[in-house]
Amino acid sequence: ILVIEDEPHLRETIKDVLSFDGYKVITAPNGKVGVEKAVEHVPDLIVCDIMMPEKDGYQVIQEVRGIPDLDMVPFVFLSAKYSPADLRKGMKLMADDYLVKPFRNKDLLEVVETRLNKVENLKRSFEKINGKLAERRKQLREYSFITSHHIRGPLCNILGLIDIMQDQPDLVNHPLILMLKNAAFQLDHEIQKANEVLSLSDAEGSQNPSSDSTS
């Protein structure tokens, strides 16, 4: 957990409370250092004061939300400054929660636990969805193979018969024969396209395995 707080005593208190509860804690004395540490360590959650030197909390969250590895990291504001307008501003910037100073240790721990549990639940949901998608891709691949095999056999027979018919001088350029041959080639082309699309989908699926979606 990354704690960004410019007041040294409170920063250490928050660190001690979280550490005592089993969390690994990194601290930063201002917003500028906080963003640097967030990029360096990619925390599971950020607890951030609003009124700070260098960069305030609003600037920190704006930067963090613009960094791909950090854009989904839960972000909790700490502030003695509280009003409906402040709350709306924080939520508009995609903060996940808001703790008003002074707060109880219990409140801090509850917020942290709630936000981390929410992330874990989202991860499990994504894993289930990815698992279902992988199963559907497998079923579709098997169906496509069987279908194309069953279609291609008769299609080859049709094309063979067309070639035999075109050996007859009066049928070689017959419009109906040419139309039938063209339709058979179009059907074969569509089967190839469907298989290519499925192969591409499979390749993309294998490159995006069940996500290590950010915390």
Backbone as a chain_set.jsonl record, in Angstrom:
{"seq": "ILVIEDEPHLRETIKDVLSFDGYKVITAPNGKVGVEKAVEHVPDLIVCDIMMPEKDGYQVIQEVRGIPDLDMVPFVFLSAKYSPADLRKGMKLMADDYLVKPFRNKDLLEVVETRLNKVENLKRSFEKINGKLAERRKQLREYSFITSHHIRGPLCNILGLIDIMQDQPDLVNHPLILMLKNAAFQLDHEIQKANEVLSLSDAEGSQNPSSDSTS", "coords": {"N": [[0.859, -1.188, 0.0], [0.611, 2.167, -0.88], [1.262, 5.089, 0.811], [0.593, 8.431, 0.721], [1.405, 11.29, 2.172], [1.894, 14.429, 3.593], [2.29, 15.23, 6.216], [4.441, 14.343, 8.693], [4.057, 12.89, 11.186], [1.441, 11.849, 11.017], [1.709, 10.369, 8.689], [3.522, 8.363, 9.487], [2.0, 7.182, 11.485], [-0.179, 6.12, 10.047], [1.244, 4.303, 8.5], [2.201, 2.576, 10.516], [-0.214, 1.541, 11.554], [-1.295, 0.148, 9.343], [0.822, -1.605, 8.765], [0.925, -3.122, 11.107], [-1.37, -4.536, 10.774], [-0.665, -6.29, 8.863], [-0.027, -5.431, 6.296], [2.186, -4.535, 3.622], [3.897, -1.544, 3.486], [4.533, 1.456, 1.717], [5.84, 4.72, 1.794], [5.342, 8.238, 1.006], [6.374, 11.649, 1.015], [5.167, 13.73, -0.332], [3.119, 14.751, -3.183], [4.545, 14.612, -5.63], [6.724, 12.859, -5.196], [5.173, 10.737, -4.467], [3.828, 9.945, -6.878], [6.053, 9.119, -8.34], [6.915, 6.932, -6.781], [4.692, 5.306, -6.998], [4.753, 4.592, -9.707], [7.159, 3.212, -9.713], [6.76, 1.054, -7.917], [4.161, 0.036, -8.299], [1.568, -0.153, -6.59], [-0.915, -2.023, -4.635], [-2.908, -0.53, -3.627], [-3.656, 2.927, -3.105], [-3.282, 5.398, -0.671], [-4.01, 8.667, -0.134], [-3.276, 11.996, 0.769], [-4.942, 15.192, 0.333], [-4.363, 18.043, 0.427], [-1.276, 19.063, -0.246], [2.258, 19.817, -0.642], [4.221, 20.408, -3.683], [2.703, 18.468, -5.445], [-0.772, 18.337, -5.32], [-3.371, 16.152, -3.935], [-5.371, 15.876, -5.883], [-4.02, 16.367, -8.27], [-2.28, 14.231, -8.177], [-3.976, 11.949, -8.429], [-4.998, 12.414, -10.966], [-2.712, 12.122, -12.557], [-2.008, 9.466, -11.965], [-4.262, 8.038, -12.893], [-3.844, 8.281, -15.556], [-1.838, 6.559, -16.228], [-1.141, 3.474, -17.596], [-0.49, 1.074, -16.057], [-1.398, 1.803, -13.602], [-3.95, 2.756, -13.672], [-6.226, 1.46, -12.719], [-5.818, 1.043, -10.072], [-6.984, 0.972, -6.741], [-7.928, 3.998, -5.144], [-7.7, 6.037, -2.385], [-8.777, 8.918, -0.833], [-7.464, 11.103, 1.674], [-8.43, 13.609, 3.87], [-8.774, 16.702, 5.664], [-10.353, 18.509, 4.704], [-13.581, 18.746, 3.863], [-16.51, 18.545, 2.046], [-19.647, 18.422, 0.288], [-19.016, 19.257, -2.295], [-16.241, 18.824, -2.412], [-16.199, 16.058, -2.164], [-17.579, 15.29, -4.487], [-15.793, 16.23, -6.404], [-13.561, 14.608, -5.943], [-14.634, 12.04, -6.52], [-15.318, 12.422, -9.142], [-12.865, 12.456, -10.293], [-12.325, 9.842, -10.224], [-11.749, 8.674, -7.721], [-11.803, 6.096, -5.247], [-12.613, 6.023, -2.629], [-13.093, 7.957, 0.436], [-11.639, 9.345, 3.171], [-12.171, 11.158, 6.078], [-10.222, 13.401, 7.923], [-10.021, 13.999, 11.458], [-9.592, 10.443, 11.543], [-10.662, 7.175, 12.614], [-8.55, 4.396, 13.439], [-9.762, 1.996, 12.895], [-11.606, 2.718, 10.915], [-9.922, 3.345, 8.773], [-8.709, 0.831, 8.278], [-10.954, -0.673, 7.591], [-11.804, 0.576, 5.222], [-9.58, 0.103, 3.557], [-9.53, -2.728, 3.505], [-12.058, -3.254, 2.372], [-11.808, -2.093, -0.195], [-9.675, -3.568, -1.299], [-10.741, -6.12, -1.243], [-12.8, -5.782, -3.054], [-11.362, -5.477, -5.424], [-10.201, -8.034, -5.61], [-12.494, -9.562, -5.954], [-13.327, -8.595, -8.439], [-11.198, -9.481, -10.0], [-11.537, -12.259, -9.805], [-13.986, -12.462, -11.1], [-13.272, -11.631, -13.704], [-11.515, -13.703, -14.33], [-13.254, -15.88, -14.406], [-14.889, -15.1, -16.545], [-12.964, -15.004, -18.611], [-12.27, -17.688, -18.637], [-14.676, -18.869, -19.497], [-14.857, -17.691, -22.016], [-12.622, -18.809, -23.249], [-13.379, -21.482, -23.319], [-15.607, -21.282, -25.002], [-14.331, -20.453, -27.342], [-12.862, -22.728, -27.899], [-14.905, -24.597, -28.365], [-16.087, -23.396, -30.593], [-13.985, -23.532, -32.417], [-13.726, -26.302, -32.729], [-16.248, -26.877, -33.78], [-16.135, -25.385, -36.133], [-14.085, -26.709, -37.492], [-15.2, -29.261, -37.906], [-17.511, -28.573, -39.332], [-16.487, -27.235, -41.634], [-15.066, -29.332, -42.727], [-17.108, -31.152, -43.361], [-18.517, -29.641, -45.194], [-16.658, -29.058, -47.16], [-16.049, -31.49, -48.375], [-18.395, -32.352, -49.944], [-18.392, -30.047, -51.504], [-16.047, -30.19, -52.996], [-16.707, -32.383, -54.519], [-18.796, -31.281, -56.02], [-17.401, -29.307, -57.478], [-15.733, -30.988, -58.92], [-17.581, -32.367, -60.495], [-18.521, -30.21, -61.981], [-16.237, -29.595, -63.46], [-16.101, -31.892, -65.042], [-18.461, -31.62, -66.471], [-17.847, -29.334, -67.895], [-16.099, -30.294, -69.686], [-17.587, -31.057, -71.766], [-18.223, -29.878, -74.96], [-20.504, -28.281, -75.54], [-21.175, -27.324, -73.081], [-19.104, -25.991, -71.905], [-18.907, -23.172, -71.645], [-21.323, -22.567, -70.588], [-23.814, -20.48, -69.192], [-25.191, -21.186, -66.768], [-23.59, -23.218, -65.726], [-21.198, -21.832, -65.323], [-22.105, -19.994, -63.427], [-22.766, -21.7, -61.306], [-20.242, -22.762, -60.74], [-18.911, -20.448, -59.918], [-20.385, -19.809, -57.636], [-19.72, -21.986, -56.027], [-16.96, -21.56, -55.655], [-17.09, -19.137, -54.271], [-18.357, -19.947, -51.91], [-16.393, -21.664, -50.886], [-14.4, -19.779, -50.459], [-15.586, -18.222, -48.43], [-15.648, -20.066, -46.342], [-12.904, -20.358, -45.876], [-12.326, -17.734, -45.024], [-13.817, -17.6, -42.636], [-12.465, -19.501, -41.094], [-9.978, -18.263, -40.904], [-10.6, -15.947, -39.423], [-11.36, -17.143, -37.025], [-8.942, -18.353, -36.301], [-7.384, -16.071, -35.867], [-8.757, -14.959, -33.698], [-8.251, -16.947, -31.809], [-5.48, -16.672, -31.554], [-5.291, -14.103, -30.455], [-6.57, -14.566, -28.037], [-4.77, -16.282, -26.783], [-2.679, -14.583, -26.381], [-3.655, -12.881, -24.501], [-3.987, -13.95, -21.721], [-5.786, -15.054, -18.827], [-6.185, -12.405, -16.936], [-3.72, -10.407, -15.407], [-4.976, -8.339, -14.155], [-4.767, -5.094, -13.046], [-4.324, -4.324, -9.623]], "CA": [[0.0, 0.0, 0.0], [1.364, 3.419, -0.932], [0.67, 6.165, 1.612], [1.152, 9.741, 0.34], [0.948, 12.219, 3.22], [2.999, 15.348, 3.877], [2.47, 15.426, 7.663], [5.261, 13.183, 9.072], [3.51, 12.089, 12.277], [0.286, 11.104, 10.509], [2.221, 9.403, 7.711], [4.073, 7.222, 10.229], [0.896, 6.522, 12.192], [-0.891, 5.297, 9.057], [2.133, 3.191, 8.158], [2.217, 1.629, 11.635], [-1.525, 0.877, 11.649], [-1.416, -0.804, 8.238], [1.858, -2.628, 8.923], [0.521, -3.984, 12.208], [-2.444, -5.397, 10.267], [-0.087, -7.248, 7.914], [0.206, -4.881, 4.963], [3.478, -3.932, 3.306], [3.579, -0.124, 3.27], [5.537, 2.384, 1.171], [5.357, 6.081, 2.073], [5.877, 9.369, 0.232], [6.093, 12.877, 1.755], [4.425, 14.709, -1.15], [2.518, 14.172, -4.374], [5.531, 14.344, -6.68], [7.409, 11.614, -4.828], [4.144, 9.695, -4.479], [3.641, 9.447, -8.239], [7.277, 8.388, -8.703], [6.918, 5.637, -6.089], [3.605, 4.503, -7.568], [5.261, 4.05, -10.969], [8.255, 2.282, -9.417], [6.345, -0.137, -7.161], [2.798, -0.367, -8.68], [0.93, -0.655, -5.373], [-2.258, -2.606, -4.72], [-3.855, 0.512, -3.213], [-3.014, 4.196, -2.767], [-3.945, 6.274, 0.298], [-3.38, 9.943, -0.495], [-3.777, 13.275, 1.28], [-5.294, 16.122, -0.751], [-3.596, 19.286, 0.51], [0.149, 18.741, -0.11], [3.165, 20.582, -1.518], [4.68, 19.787, -4.93], [1.48, 18.114, -6.175], [-1.827, 17.976, -4.366], [-3.974, 14.845, -4.19], [-6.116, 15.892, -7.141], [-3.033, 16.216, -9.342], [-1.747, 12.866, -8.098], [-4.907, 10.974, -9.002], [-5.084, 12.649, -12.411], [-1.542, 11.496, -13.178], [-2.096, 8.015, -11.768], [-5.297, 7.492, -13.77], [-3.362, 8.333, -16.934], [-0.751, 5.588, -16.397], [-1.808, 2.182, -17.804], [-0.299, 0.107, -14.964], [-1.952, 2.326, -12.344], [-5.253, 3.399, -13.859], [-7.288, 0.766, -11.996], [-5.426, 0.854, -8.67], [-7.888, 1.684, -5.833], [-7.359, 5.266, -4.68], [-8.47, 6.542, -1.244], [-8.377, 10.26, -0.407], [-7.487, 11.519, 3.071], [-8.443, 15.065, 3.928], [-9.56, 17.398, 6.684], [-11.234, 19.356, 3.902], [-14.689, 17.891, 3.444], [-17.801, 19.146, 1.711], [-20.198, 17.689, -0.86], [-18.281, 19.64, -3.513], [-14.955, 18.12, -2.376], [-16.473, 14.652, -2.415], [-17.908, 15.15, -5.905], [-14.572, 16.428, -7.193], [-12.754, 13.393, -5.803], [-15.256, 10.932, -7.233], [-15.247, 12.742, -10.566], [-11.512, 12.082, -10.707], [-12.298, 8.379, -10.087], [-11.313, 8.159, -6.42], [-12.66, 4.983, -4.829], [-13.162, 6.269, -1.294], [-12.754, 9.261, 1.001], [-11.573, 9.331, 4.638], [-12.069, 12.523, 6.606], [-9.394, 13.555, 9.12], [-9.332, 12.807, 11.969], [-10.352, 9.205, 11.358], [-10.261, 6.092, 13.508], [-7.767, 3.333, 12.799], [-10.72, 1.013, 12.418], [-12.179, 3.2, 9.65], [-8.878, 3.194, 7.755], [-8.558, -0.593, 7.965], [-12.169, -1.129, 6.906], [-11.78, 1.094, 3.848], [-8.536, -0.618, 2.825], [-9.977, -4.116, 3.304], [-13.192, -3.243, 1.437], [-11.345, -1.801, -1.555], [-8.859, -4.682, -1.786], [-11.661, -7.239, -1.497], [-13.52, -5.487, -4.298], [-10.436, -5.781, -6.521], [-10.091, -9.487, -5.709], [-13.75, -10.052, -6.543], [-13.288, -8.265, -9.864], [-10.234, -10.393, -10.629], [-12.172, -13.577, -9.922], [-15.008, -12.353, -12.144], [-12.584, -11.614, -14.992], [-10.975, -15.039, -14.577], [-14.381, -16.724, -14.816], [-15.29, -14.683, -17.898], [-11.925, -15.455, -19.531], [-12.385, -19.141, -18.737], [-15.829, -19.165, -20.34], [-14.527, -17.302, -23.388], [-11.679, -19.802, -23.767], [-14.173, -22.682, -23.611], [-16.42, -20.996, -26.195], [-13.42, -20.453, -28.498], [-12.534, -24.125, -28.178], [-16.091, -25.209, -28.977], [-16.263, -22.814, -31.926], [-12.913, -24.073, -33.264], [-14.081, -27.689, -33.047], [-17.418, -26.84, -34.665], [-15.697, -24.874, -37.43], [-13.306, -27.755, -38.168], [-16.13, -30.304, -38.342], [-18.402, -28.022, -40.363], [-15.753, -26.99, -42.88], [-14.723, -30.639, -43.283], [-18.32, -31.734, -43.948], [-18.934, -28.841, -46.351], [-15.641, -29.089, -48.211], [-16.139, -32.76, -49.109], [-19.381, -32.213, -51.027], [-18.019, -28.93, -52.378], [-15.042, -30.717, -53.936], [-17.442, -33.231, -55.476], [-19.523, -30.392, -56.94], [-16.429, -28.696, -58.396], [-15.29, -32.061, -59.824], [-18.644, -32.588, -61.485], [-18.544, -29.052, -62.882], [-15.116, -29.756, -64.401], [-16.48, -32.943, -65.994], [-19.48, -31.054, -67.364], [-17.236, -28.34, -68.8], [-15.382, -30.997, -70.746], [-18.506, -31.165, -72.895], [-18.108, -28.641, -75.746], [-21.672, -27.405, -75.492], [-21.382, -26.846, -71.706], [-17.89, -25.37, -71.362], [-19.16, -21.781, -71.251], [-22.752, -22.404, -70.327], [-23.982, -19.52, -68.082], [-25.58, -21.837, -65.524], [-22.412, -23.939, -65.215], [-20.272, -20.811, -64.81], [-22.712, -19.441, -62.216], [-22.628, -22.722, -60.27], [-18.828, -22.838, -60.375], [-18.599, -19.227, -59.189], [-21.005, -19.928, -56.312], [-18.933, -22.954, -55.263], [-15.711, -20.889, -55.259], [-17.431, -18.147, -53.243], [-18.608, -20.687, -50.669], [-15.089, -22.108, -50.387], [-13.716, -18.575, -49.966], [-16.202, -17.847, -47.151], [-15.181, -21.043, -45.342], [-11.527, -19.98, -45.546], [-12.366, -16.493, -44.245], [-14.307, -17.933, -41.293], [-11.381, -20.181, -40.38], [-8.931, -17.269, -40.62], [-11.094, -15.115, -38.325], [-11.3, -17.967, -35.817], [-7.527, -18.505, -35.95], [-6.955, -14.785, -35.316], [-9.373, -14.868, -32.369], [-7.508, -17.858, -30.939], [-4.161, -16.089, -31.293], [-5.474, -12.991, -29.524], [-6.909, -15.143, -26.739], [-3.58, -16.847, -26.157], [-1.8, -13.483, -25.982], [-4.279, -12.181, -23.385], [-4.512, -14.938, -20.827], [-6.474, -14.541, -17.664], [-5.462, -11.194, -16.691], [-3.168, -9.918, -14.18], [-5.508, -6.998, -14.118], [-4.181, -4.377, -11.929], [-5.04, -4.316, -8.392]], "C": [[0.891, 1.232, 0.0], [0.595, 4.496, -0.17], [1.368, 7.472, 1.241], [0.567, 10.775, 1.298], [2.112, 13.11, 3.621], [3.242, 15.556, 5.37], [3.168, 14.19, 8.236], [4.623, 12.286, 10.133], [2.337, 11.233, 11.784], [0.734, 10.035, 9.515], [2.743, 8.147, 8.416], [2.993, 6.462, 10.979], [0.13, 5.593, 11.252], [-0.048, 4.081, 8.681], [2.12, 2.135, 9.256], [0.912, 0.842, 11.726], [-1.656, -0.198, 10.568], [-0.404, -1.94, 8.36], [1.472, -3.624, 10.011], [-0.578, -4.952, 11.756], [-1.958, -6.318, 9.144], [0.179, -6.73, 6.517], [1.648, -4.387, 4.82], [3.201, -2.498, 2.873], [4.789, 0.631, 2.728], [4.985, 3.783, 1.412], [6.027, 7.104, 1.167], [5.462, 10.657, 0.931], [5.348, 13.949, 0.964], [3.934, 14.025, -2.423], [3.499, 13.805, -5.456], [6.243, 13.018, -6.42], [6.418, 10.449, -4.864], [3.933, 9.096, -5.853], [4.855, 8.624, -8.67], [7.297, 6.999, -8.062], [5.814, 4.726, -6.618], [4.054, 3.837, -8.868], [6.31, 2.976, -10.703], [7.743, 0.975, -8.817], [4.994, -0.711, -7.578], [2.075, -0.989, -7.476], [-0.427, -1.296, -5.639], [-3.324, -1.581, -4.348], [-3.067, 1.763, -2.85], [-3.89, 4.959, -1.778], [-3.263, 7.627, 0.171], [-4.077, 11.142, 0.141], [-4.129, 14.178, 0.093], [-4.408, 17.363, -0.715], [-2.135, 18.963, 0.8], [0.975, 19.671, -0.989], [3.53, 19.768, -2.754], [3.498, 19.45, -5.842], [0.424, 17.795, -5.134], [-2.461, 16.641, -4.78], [-4.732, 14.768, -5.497], [-5.177, 15.717, -8.335], [-2.47, 14.794, -9.375], [-2.696, 11.882, -8.778], [-5.061, 11.17, -10.506], [-3.906, 11.999, -13.135], [-1.639, 9.976, -13.129], [-3.106, 7.393, -12.729], [-4.898, 7.541, -15.241], [-2.235, 7.364, -17.222], [-1.35, 4.188, -16.482], [-1.676, 1.196, -16.645], [-0.993, 0.532, -13.679], [-3.407, 2.774, -12.458], [-6.398, 2.725, -13.113], [-6.934, 0.508, -10.529], [-6.393, 1.623, -7.767], [-7.203, 2.893, -5.203], [-8.27, 5.835, -3.589], [-7.919, 7.911, -0.84], [-8.451, 10.387, 1.118], [-7.534, 13.039, 3.081], [-9.259, 15.582, 5.1], [-10.572, 18.294, 5.984], [-12.367, 18.489, 3.37], [-15.944, 18.723, 3.208], [-18.357, 18.316, 0.568], [-19.454, 18.006, -2.16], [-16.936, 18.925, -3.584], [-15.142, 16.645, -2.724], [-16.762, 14.408, -3.898], [-16.665, 15.278, -6.776], [-13.704, 15.178, -7.149], [-13.314, 12.242, -6.605], [-15.228, 11.158, -8.749], [-13.88, 12.362, -11.14], [-11.262, 10.585, -10.524], [-11.595, 7.899, -8.821], [-12.299, 7.07, -6.005], [-13.281, 5.208, -3.457], [-12.561, 7.546, -0.724], [-12.781, 9.131, 2.522], [-11.344, 10.747, 5.144], [-11.221, 12.52, 7.881], [-10.16, 14.344, 10.191], [-10.204, 11.569, 11.795], [-9.832, 8.158, 12.336], [-9.461, 5.05, 12.728], [-8.686, 2.282, 12.185], [-11.308, 1.415, 11.067], [-11.185, 3.021, 8.5], [-8.771, 1.737, 7.316], [-9.776, -1.134, 7.212], [-12.193, -0.681, 5.453], [-10.772, 0.319, 3.006], [-8.993, -2.041, 2.512], [-11.109, -4.187, 2.271], [-12.721, -3.06, 0.007], [-10.51, -2.945, -2.124], [-9.738, -5.901, -2.08], [-12.428, -7.032, -2.802], [-12.647, -5.821, -5.503], [-10.317, -7.293, -6.719], [-11.341, -10.084, -6.334], [-13.804, -9.777, -8.046], [-12.339, -9.199, -10.61], [-10.859, -11.766, -10.839], [-13.238, -13.577, -11.018], [-14.378, -12.376, -13.532], [-12.046, -12.998, -15.339], [-12.082, -15.989, -15.038], [-14.801, -16.401, -16.243], [-14.273, -15.173, -18.921], [-11.972, -16.963, -19.73], [-13.535, -19.547, -19.645], [-15.549, -18.823, -21.806], [-13.582, -18.314, -24.031], [-12.42, -21.083, -24.151], [-15.011, -22.492, -24.867], [-15.545, -21.006, -27.458], [-13.08, -21.885, -28.909], [-13.691, -24.822, -28.883], [-16.29, -24.712, -30.407], [-15.228, -23.368, -32.9], [-13.246, -25.505, -33.698], [-15.251, -27.738, -34.033], [-17.014, -26.404, -36.07], [-14.942, -25.95, -38.211], [-14.243, -28.821, -38.744], [-16.995, -29.8, -39.496], [-17.68, -27.838, -41.689], [-15.38, -28.31, -43.547], [-15.94, -31.245, -43.997], [-18.787, -30.949, -45.177], [-17.947, -29.015, -47.498], [-15.701, -30.381, -49.031], [-17.137, -32.676, -50.254], [-19.018, -31.104, -52.019], [-16.999, -29.384, -53.415], [-15.713, -31.606, -54.983], [-18.175, -32.378, -56.512], [-18.563, -29.795, -57.967], [-15.906, -29.74, -59.384], [-16.305, -32.337, -60.91], [-18.719, -31.447, -62.484], [-17.432, -29.173, -63.916], [-15.449, -30.807, -65.462], [-17.486, -32.392, -67.005], [-18.863, -30.066, -68.341], [-16.357, -28.995, -69.869], [-16.258, -31.198, -71.978], [-18.504, -29.834, -73.665], [-19.305, -27.709, -75.62], [-21.94, -26.85, -74.096], [-20.215, -26.01, -71.163], [-18.115, -23.936, -70.899], [-20.641, -21.521, -70.973], [-22.953, -21.507, -69.095], [-24.331, -20.183, -66.75], [-24.407, -22.585, -64.881], [-21.421, -22.947, -64.609], [-20.798, -20.212, -63.507], [-22.547, -20.412, -61.036], [-21.178, -22.822, -59.78], [-18.423, -21.631, -59.542], [-19.16, -19.282, -57.759], [-20.207, -20.882, -55.438], [-17.622, -22.332, -54.786], [-15.97, -19.851, -54.164], [-17.668, -18.817, -51.888], [-17.288, -21.165, -50.057], [-14.317, -20.936, -49.789], [-14.26, -18.152, -48.598], [-15.782, -18.797, -46.031], [-13.758, -20.69, -44.911], [-11.49, -18.731, -44.675], [-12.799, -16.766, -42.809], [-13.211, -18.603, -40.475], [-10.254, -19.219, -40.022], [-9.33, -16.383, -39.448], [-10.992, -15.878, -37.012], [-9.86, -18.143, -35.362], [-6.988, -17.235, -35.328], [-7.497, -14.61, -33.908], [-8.648, -15.747, -31.375], [-6.157, -17.277, -30.56], [-4.262, -14.956, -30.293], [-5.792, -13.507, -28.129], [-5.697, -15.671, -26.02], [-2.607, -15.76, -25.724], [-2.353, -12.7, -24.814], [-4.879, -13.183, -22.407], [-5.149, -14.272, -19.646], [-5.64, -13.504, -17.002], [-4.852, -11.056, -15.361], [-3.678, -8.524, -14.08], [-5.006, -6.329, -12.893], [-5.026, -4.496, -10.7], [-5.812, -3.056, -8.256]], "O": [[1.824, 1.325, 0.797], [-0.566, 4.777, -0.465], [2.578, 7.611, 1.42], [-0.621, 11.091, 1.238], [3.191, 12.618, 3.951], [4.317, 16.021, 5.748], [2.58, 13.11, 8.27], [4.643, 11.063, 10.002], [2.251, 10.045, 12.095], [0.197, 8.927, 9.502], [2.452, 7.023, 8.006], [3.059, 5.239, 11.097], [-0.172, 4.449, 11.591], [-0.564, 2.97, 8.56], [2.039, 0.94, 8.971], [0.923, -0.369, 11.946], [-2.079, -1.32, 10.849], [-0.727, -3.098, 8.092], [1.67, -4.829, 9.854], [-0.7, -6.054, 12.291], [-2.754, -7.041, 8.545], [0.569, -7.497, 5.637], [2.245, -3.887, 5.774], [2.37, -2.259, 1.997], [5.911, 0.47, 3.209], [3.786, 4.008, 1.25], [7.116, 6.881, 0.637], [4.327, 10.764, 1.396], [4.941, 14.965, 1.528], [4.283, 12.878, -2.705], [3.319, 12.797, -6.139], [6.349, 12.169, -7.305], [6.767, 9.329, -5.237], [3.865, 7.875, -5.994], [4.712, 7.567, -9.284], [7.649, 6.012, -8.709], [5.988, 3.508, -6.678], [3.77, 2.662, -9.102], [6.346, 1.953, -11.387], [8.235, -0.098, -9.165], [4.7, -1.857, -7.237], [1.986, -2.212, -7.365], [-1.01, -1.139, -6.712], [-4.493, -1.732, -4.701], [-1.947, 1.676, -2.347], [-5.084, 5.146, -2.009], [-2.049, 7.721, 0.353], [-5.297, 11.286, 0.064], [-3.663, 13.949, -1.023], [-3.771, 17.7, -1.713], [-1.779, 18.632, 1.931], [0.469, 20.243, -1.954], [3.192, 18.589, -2.857], [3.317, 20.075, -6.887], [0.688, 17.07, -4.176], [-2.137, 16.079, -5.827], [-4.743, 13.726, -6.153], [-5.498, 15.01, -9.29], [-2.217, 14.23, -10.44], [-2.272, 11.077, -9.607], [-5.236, 10.199, -11.243], [-4.077, 11.397, -14.195], [-1.384, 9.291, -14.119], [-2.841, 6.344, -13.316], [-5.542, 6.912, -16.081], [-1.718, 7.337, -18.339], [-2.005, 3.748, -15.537], [-2.656, 0.544, -16.284], [-1.162, -0.277, -12.767], [-4.027, 3.132, -11.457], [-7.437, 3.348, -12.892], [-7.678, -0.174, -9.825], [-6.613, 2.813, -7.993], [-6.048, 2.819, -4.783], [-9.452, 6.085, -3.823], [-6.733, 8.044, -0.54], [-9.359, 9.861, 1.762], [-6.762, 13.688, 2.376], [-10.277, 15.006, 5.484], [-11.525, 18.774, 6.597], [-12.152, 17.61, 2.536], [-16.371, 19.498, 4.064], [-17.609, 17.571, -0.065], [-19.283, 17.138, -3.016], [-16.521, 18.473, -4.651], [-14.357, 16.062, -3.471], [-16.261, 13.453, -4.491], [-16.493, 14.545, -7.75], [-13.178, 14.737, -8.171], [-12.573, 11.542, -7.295], [-15.127, 10.212, -9.531], [-13.758, 11.998, -12.309], [-10.13, 10.117, -10.651], [-10.931, 6.862, -8.825], [-13.476, 7.113, -6.362], [-14.339, 4.66, -3.149], [-11.654, 8.141, -1.305], [-13.828, 8.839, 3.1], [-10.435, 11.444, 4.691], [-11.468, 11.739, 8.8], [-10.884, 15.278, 9.848], [-11.429, 11.653, 11.893], [-8.705, 8.249, 12.822], [-9.664, 4.85, 11.531], [-8.422, 1.753, 11.104], [-11.489, 0.576, 10.185], [-11.553, 2.603, 7.403], [-8.746, 1.445, 6.12], [-9.638, -1.956, 6.306], [-12.554, -1.448, 4.561], [-11.069, -0.075, 1.878], [-8.857, -2.504, 1.379], [-11.12, -5.065, 1.408], [-13.163, -3.767, -0.898], [-10.624, -3.26, -3.308], [-9.504, -6.623, -3.049], [-12.672, -7.976, -3.553], [-13.13, -6.379, -6.489], [-10.33, -7.778, -7.85], [-11.258, -11.004, -7.149], [-14.264, -10.612, -8.824], [-12.641, -9.651, -11.714], [-10.73, -12.362, -11.908], [-13.382, -14.545, -11.765], [-14.876, -13.051, -14.433], [-12.109, -13.424, -16.492], [-11.879, -16.799, -15.943], [-15.039, -17.298, -17.051], [-14.647, -15.695, -19.971], [-11.747, -17.463, -20.832], [-13.396, -20.456, -20.464], [-15.944, -19.554, -22.715], [-13.719, -18.64, -25.21], [-12.128, -21.693, -25.179], [-15.126, -23.396, -25.694], [-15.96, -21.5, -28.506], [-13.018, -22.212, -30.094], [-13.496, -25.541, -29.863], [-16.614, -25.484, -31.31], [-15.539, -23.643, -34.059], [-13.078, -25.874, -34.86], [-15.253, -28.521, -34.983], [-17.474, -26.963, -37.066], [-15.121, -26.097, -39.42], [-14.11, -29.23, -39.897], [-17.19, -30.49, -40.496], [-18.186, -28.231, -42.741], [-15.373, -28.411, -44.774], [-15.817, -31.784, -45.097], [-19.382, -31.519, -46.092], [-18.341, -29.107, -48.66], [-15.438, -30.371, -50.233], [-16.775, -32.901, -51.409], [-19.299, -31.206, -53.213], [-17.083, -29.0, -54.581], [-15.35, -31.593, -56.159], [-18.185, -32.689, -57.703], [-18.854, -29.772, -59.163], [-15.663, -29.425, -60.549], [-15.963, -32.518, -62.078], [-18.948, -31.662, -63.674], [-17.639, -28.893, -65.097], [-15.121, -30.637, -66.636], [-17.394, -32.644, -68.207], [-19.302, -29.968, -69.487], [-15.929, -28.347, -70.825], [-15.767, -31.468, -73.074], [-18.758, -28.781, -73.079], [-19.146, -26.488, -75.596], [-22.82, -26.006, -73.923], [-20.32, -25.4, -70.099], [-17.575, -23.525, -69.872], [-21.131, -20.4, -71.11], [-22.331, -21.745, -68.059], [-23.815, -19.777, -65.709], [-24.249, -22.588, -63.66], [-20.874, -23.179, -63.53], [-20.023, -19.952, -62.587], [-22.232, -20.002, -59.919], [-20.916, -22.947, -58.584], [-17.679, -21.766, -58.57], [-18.506, -18.861, -56.805], [-20.029, -20.63, -54.247], [-17.214, -22.547, -53.644], [-15.169, -19.703, -53.242], [-17.234, -18.315, -50.851], [-17.097, -21.078, -48.844], [-13.665, -21.071, -48.753], [-13.495, -17.771, -47.712], [-15.582, -18.367, -44.895], [-13.441, -20.718, -43.722], [-10.729, -18.66, -43.71], [-12.215, -16.225, -41.87], [-13.048, -18.304, -39.292], [-9.642, -19.344, -38.961], [-8.509, -16.094, -38.577], [-10.581, -15.316, -35.996], [-9.58, -18.088, -34.165], [-6.22, -17.294, -34.367], [-6.776, -14.161, -33.017], [-8.444, -15.353, -30.227], [-5.73, -17.367, -29.409], [-3.434, -14.842, -29.389], [-5.329, -12.939, -27.141], [-5.582, -15.54, -24.801], [-1.804, -15.968, -24.815], [-1.624, -11.933, -24.185], [-6.098, -13.275, -22.264], [-5.059, -13.055, -19.483], [-4.513, -13.748, -16.57], [-5.366, -11.509, -14.338], [-2.888, -7.591, -13.933], [-4.843, -6.94, -11.836], [-6.235, -4.728, -10.732], [-6.5, -2.859, -7.254]]}, "num_chains": 1, "name": "protein.A"}
